[in-house]
Amino acid sequence: MARHELLKIEERETISRELSRHKSARYIGQMLGRHHSTISREIDRNGGATAISCGRGAATPRGEPGTSERTKTRGVAAAS
């Protein structure tokens, strides 16, 4: 399977700009010469169309402590 070129920062900025104009992944992909699924995966990876177009996408690196959106809770232990 061939390795594909990563998205450049300019392409990511274009994705963000076009999403704020309510353009589709297919439209953006056609503009950039990329497959629409590449654009869609980039959008999903960075929090969805709303997060990216509002400037909230990829605010913190993945896996960093304290970046979890929800806290993990444990069930109450059964009394012995």
VENGI-V649392 format. One record per backbone hydrogen bond with DSSP energy under -1.0 kcal/mol. NH is the residue of the N-H (numbers start at 1). CO is the residue of the C=O. Records with the same first field share a line. If there is no record, write none. Layout:
NH = CO + CO
This chain:
12 = 8
13 = 9
14 = 10
15 = 11
16 = 12
17 = 13
18 = 14
19 = 15
20 = 16
22 = 19
23 = 18
28 = 24
29 = 25
30 = 26
31 = 27
32 = 28
33 = 29
34 = 29
39 = 35
40 = 36
41 = 37
42 = 38
43 = 39
44 = 40
45 = 41
46 = 42
47 = 44
48 = 43
52 = 48
53 = 49
54 = 50
55 = 52
56 = 51
57 = 51
64 = 61
67 = 64
